Amino acid sequence: MARTVEQAHRGLMELRRFASLSSALSITIVAATGIAGFLSAPHGWIVATHTVLGFALVLAVTLHVMHNARPLALAARSKRRRAPSGPLLLAALVVVGLGGLAYTGAPPIRRVLAWGKARRERGEPKKTVYSTITLDAHGDGPMLSIDLKAGPWFRFIEPEHGWDITPQIAIWTEDLDGHYLETLYVTHDEAKSDYFPGPDGRVIRRPEALPVWGHARGVRAGDGIFSPSRETPLPDTVTAASPRESAYVVTPARTRQARFVLLVEVNNSCDYNDYYARDAFPNDLVYSGDGFPAQPSVVYRGIVDTAAKSRFVVLELVGHGEMSGRDGRIDPDLSHMTTGLQILDRVVVEVSQAPSAS
């Protein structure tokens, strides 16, 4: 009988050792594969190992808790046995605190995630993936398919706050003398003035986002800014969300003119460089305000001739807008621009049908 009890005790001890060692080994491998997947694009074997050992860790921890229930219960109680112990409270505080930071997307967590994303994407060839933005097909003129191929700085993670930055874009037409004709497409935030509110709840206005288009359109909002406001938004027929990748914008030209100018203006907030630094122009109330203007918008331009033999027009980069949106002038001097020139890799327009008969 004594031998049987001793053997059972030894078996229980071996099972406890197995559970403890299995937990420790599984934790080590799960942590290592998790870090490897965070720092670099995970290979299939890393994902498989992480997943399988994750389930094994759950089983091992369950066994460990089952066979160490009494010591764990003692550790969880204070000496008075009526209140949780200090180590338990500290463990709960750490776990709940870290979980809360992750759930709310606190700036420290976003910065770590942004750093990991940058590490994983470093050296990886960019895959060109297109989405299609189809706007209201009713309108005069030829149908246009505008190819906006994303450049390396089309979308990025802002390092200070971890914001996912995508560009503001406007596409419009002018006649050959430079007179505004019609807006074809504007990203939703600019078309509806739907930017995130400021720290005090104020609506953020960004006159510097797309100033060339805003001044060409010539409509001044109630606050004096040449861009749509929440009280006077643009119709849904010409708006859509900012694309997160390369995009085809499909829309009628909305003009019966056989030859006209097509312009594309694009801008990323928080896209600073050495010249356009966050604190570079402290006396400029717009630039140093809460809109995060950074490098100014850039403008592409091309002439569409519906009678031409080629159905394709490559738009040329012609300059940048005013950094605070004071006017609609296109400045051809791009010497201070860096990543702002890499938002788009190219803009090509396909004219898919002849203009409507008058």
BELVEN-V839790 format. One record per residue. RES is the residue in three letters. SS is DSSP state (h for helix, s for strand, l for the rest). OMEGA is omega in whole degrees, 0 to 359 (999 if undefined). D_CENTER is the distance of its C-alpha to the mean C-alpha in Angstrom with 2 decimals. Layout:
res:ss:omega:d_center
RES:SS:OMEGA:D_CENTER
RES:SS:OMEGA:D_CENTER
This chain:
res:ss:omega:d_center
MET:l:179:69.69
ALA:h:180:68.64
ARG:h:180:67.39
THR:h:178:65.35
VAL:h:180:63.71
GLU:h:179:63.06
GLN:h:178:61.52
ALA:h:179:59.27
HIS:h:179:58.19
ARG:h:178:57.48
GLY:h:178:55.48
LEU:h:178:53.40
MET:h:179:52.79
GLU:h:179:51.76
LEU:h:177:49.33
ARG:h:178:47.85
ARG:h:179:47.55
PHE:h:181:45.92
ALA:h:181:43.37
SER:h:181:42.62
LEU:h:178:42.39
SER:h:178:40.30
SER:h:182:37.84
ALA:h:181:37.67
LEU:h:179:37.27
SER:h:178:34.62
ILE:h:180:32.62
THR:h:183:32.85
ILE:h:178:31.71
VAL:h:178:28.88
ALA:h:182:27.61
ALA:h:180:28.04
THR:h:176:26.24
GLY:h:178:23.38
ILE:h:179:22.97
ALA:h:179:23.39
GLY:h:179:20.64
PHE:h:186:18.28
LEU:h:182:19.21
SER:l:178:19.42
ALA:l:187:18.70
PRO:l:173:21.27
HIS:l:182:24.34
GLY:h:183:26.05
TRP:h:177:28.77
ILE:h:180:26.49
VAL:h:181:24.85
ALA:h:180:28.38
THR:h:180:29.96
HIS:h:182:27.41
THR:h:183:27.85
VAL:h:180:31.64
LEU:h:175:32.26
GLY:h:177:30.08
PHE:h:178:32.50
ALA:h:178:35.39
LEU:h:178:34.27
VAL:h:179:34.37
LEU:h:182:37.89
ALA:h:179:39.03
VAL:h:177:37.87
THR:h:177:39.59
LEU:h:181:42.79
HIS:h:180:42.51
VAL:h:181:42.23
MET:h:186:45.05
HIS:h:175:47.42
ASN:l:184:46.57
ALA:h:183:46.45
ARG:h:177:49.35
PRO:h:179:48.14
LEU:h:178:44.63
ALA:h:178:46.20
LEU:h:180:48.34
ALA:h:182:45.40
ALA:h:182:43.55
ARG:s:175:46.52
SER:l:180:47.84
LYS:l:179:51.47
ARG:l:177:52.38
ARG:l:179:51.00
ARG:l:182:49.83
ALA:l:177:46.44
PRO:s:182:43.51
SER:l:177:43.80
GLY:h:178:41.91
PRO:h:179:40.13
LEU:h:179:38.98
LEU:h:179:37.62
LEU:h:179:35.83
ALA:h:179:34.34
ALA:h:180:33.19
LEU:h:181:31.69
VAL:h:183:29.73
VAL:h:180:28.45
VAL:h:179:27.65
GLY:h:179:26.09
LEU:h:178:23.72
GLY:h:178:22.91
GLY:h:177:22.28
LEU:h:179:19.92
ALA:h:183:17.88
TYR:h:182:18.09
THR:h:180:17.07
GLY:l:181:14.16
ALA:l:182:16.21
PRO:h:179:15.05
PRO:h:179:17.20
ILE:h:180:15.71
ARG:h:180:12.05
ARG:h:178:13.44
VAL:h:180:15.33
LEU:h:178:12.60
ALA:h:178:10.52
TRP:h:179:13.94
GLY:h:179:14.70
LYS:h:178:11.70
ALA:h:177:12.73
ARG:h:182:16.27
ARG:h:184:15.84
GLU:h:182:14.29
ARG:l:178:16.93
GLY:l:179:19.54
GLU:l:178:18.12
PRO:l:181:18.62
LYS:l:176:15.69
LYS:l:180:16.30
THR:l:179:16.16
VAL:l:183:15.13
TYR:s:165:15.72
SER:s:180:15.21
THR:s:177:17.88
ILE:s:182:17.78
THR:s:182:21.42
LEU:l:183:22.70
ASP:l:185:26.18
ALA:l:181:28.67
HIS:l:179:31.46
GLY:l:180:32.34
ASP:l:173:34.62
GLY:l:182:34.12
PRO:l:174:32.80
MET:s:182:29.80
LEU:s:170:27.00
SER:s:187:24.32
ILE:s:184:21.90
ASP:s:176:20.16
LEU:s:181:16.90
LYS:s:183:16.38
ALA:s:173:13.12
GLY:l:182:14.05
PRO:l:181:13.00
TRP:l:179:10.95
PHE:l:182:9.25
ARG:s:180:5.70
PHE:s:178:5.92
ILE:s:178:6.17
GLU:l:192:8.61
PRO:l:186:11.71
GLU:l:184:13.77
HIS:l:182:11.94
GLY:l:180:9.12
TRP:l:176:6.56
ASP:s:186:2.77
ILE:s:171:4.17
THR:s:190:5.24
PRO:l:166:9.05
GLN:s:187:11.95
ILE:s:172:14.67
ALA:s:177:18.35
ILE:s:181:21.03
TRP:s:181:24.66
THR:s:174:28.24
GLU:s:173:31.12
ASP:l:185:34.72
LEU:l:177:36.21
ASP:l:177:37.36
GLY:l:179:33.89
HIS:l:181:34.29
TYR:s:177:31.32
LEU:s:187:31.74
GLU:s:172:28.85
THR:s:179:25.12
LEU:s:183:23.75
TYR:s:172:20.05
VAL:s:178:17.70
THR:s:191:14.19
HIS:h:184:14.69
ASP:h:180:13.70
GLU:h:182:16.16
ALA:h:183:18.68
LYS:h:187:19.06
SER:l:188:18.31
ASP:l:177:16.03
TYR:l:178:13.96
PHE:l:179:13.82
PRO:l:178:17.43
GLY:l:182:18.78
PRO:l:181:20.36
ASP:l:178:23.55
GLY:l:180:22.16
ARG:l:175:22.57
VAL:l:179:20.60
ILE:l:175:18.51
ARG:l:184:19.77
ARG:l:178:18.27
PRO:l:182:21.24
GLU:l:186:19.79
ALA:l:183:16.72
LEU:l:188:18.84
PRO:h:181:22.39
VAL:h:177:24.14
TRP:h:183:23.39
GLY:h:180:24.10
HIS:h:176:27.43
ALA:h:178:28.37
ARG:h:171:28.02
GLY:l:180:30.25
VAL:l:181:29.52
ARG:l:179:29.56
ALA:l:183:28.29
GLY:l:179:30.52
ASP:l:177:29.01
GLY:l:183:29.83
ILE:l:180:26.32
PHE:l:173:25.97
SER:l:183:22.99
PRO:l:176:22.99
SER:l:178:23.39
ARG:l:178:23.12
GLU:l:181:26.84
THR:l:182:26.72
PRO:l:174:23.57
LEU:l:180:23.49
PRO:l:181:24.58
ASP:h:182:22.41
THR:h:181:24.16
VAL:h:183:22.06
THR:s:174:18.65
ALA:s:180:15.73
ALA:l:176:12.07
SER:l:180:9.75
PRO:l:179:9.58
ARG:l:182:6.85
GLU:l:176:9.81
SER:s:186:13.29
ALA:s:166:15.09
TYR:s:175:18.69
VAL:s:184:19.44
VAL:s:185:22.89
THR:s:171:25.01
PRO:s:182:28.58
ALA:l:179:29.34
ARG:l:173:31.06
THR:l:178:33.87
ARG:l:179:37.22
GLN:l:182:37.61
ALA:l:177:38.23
ARG:s:180:36.53
PHE:s:181:33.59
VAL:s:175:30.72
LEU:s:181:27.10
LEU:s:176:24.44
VAL:s:176:20.67
GLU:s:184:18.91
VAL:s:183:15.32
ASN:s:173:13.69
ASN:l:173:10.75
SER:l:177:11.34
CYS:l:182:11.90
ASP:l:184:12.67
TYR:l:169:16.10
ASN:l:184:18.89
ASP:l:182:22.55
TYR:l:178:23.81
TYR:l:179:21.07
ALA:l:183:20.79
ARG:l:183:19.83
ASP:l:186:23.60
ALA:l:185:24.92
PHE:l:185:26.23
PRO:l:181:27.37
ASN:l:177:29.78
ASP:l:187:27.23
LEU:l:177:26.42
VAL:l:183:23.39
TYR:l:182:21.87
SER:l:181:22.74
GLY:l:187:21.75
ASP:l:179:18.76
GLY:l:179:16.61
PHE:l:186:15.21
PRO:l:180:16.35
ALA:l:181:16.55
GLN:l:184:17.48
PRO:l:179:18.79
SER:l:174:17.92
VAL:s:188:19.44
VAL:s:175:21.68
TYR:s:186:22.90
ARG:s:176:26.27
GLY:s:180:28.68
ILE:s:177:31.86
VAL:s:178:32.12
ASP:s:184:35.74
THR:l:179:36.42
ALA:l:182:39.78
ALA:l:180:38.53
LYS:l:181:39.18
SER:l:178:35.66
ARG:l:186:33.07
PHE:s:177:30.24
VAL:s:177:29.23
VAL:s:180:27.06
LEU:l:183:25.58
GLU:s:174:26.22
LEU:s:188:24.13
VAL:s:178:26.48
GLY:s:182:25.08
HIS:s:179:22.82
GLY:l:179:22.97
GLU:l:192:24.46
MET:l:179:22.19
SER:l:176:23.09
GLY:l:183:23.71
ARG:l:181:27.48
ASP:l:181:28.44
GLY:l:182:27.40
ARG:l:174:28.83
ILE:l:181:27.27
ASP:s:182:27.95
PRO:l:182:28.63
ASP:l:181:28.46
LEU:l:187:25.31
SER:l:181:26.82
HIS:l:181:24.49
MET:l:178:21.26
THR:l:182:19.46
THR:h:176:15.78
GLY:h:177:15.75
LEU:h:183:17.98
GLN:h:176:15.65
ILE:l:176:12.92
LEU:s:176:15.28
ASP:s:178:17.80
ARG:s:172:20.16
VAL:s:180:20.99
VAL:s:182:23.86
VAL:s:174:25.52
GLU:s:176:27.87
VAL:s:191:30.64
SER:l:178:31.56
GLN:l:181:34.62
ALA:l:180:37.22
PRO:l:180:37.15
SER:l:178:38.90
ALA:l:181:42.60
SER:l:999:43.72
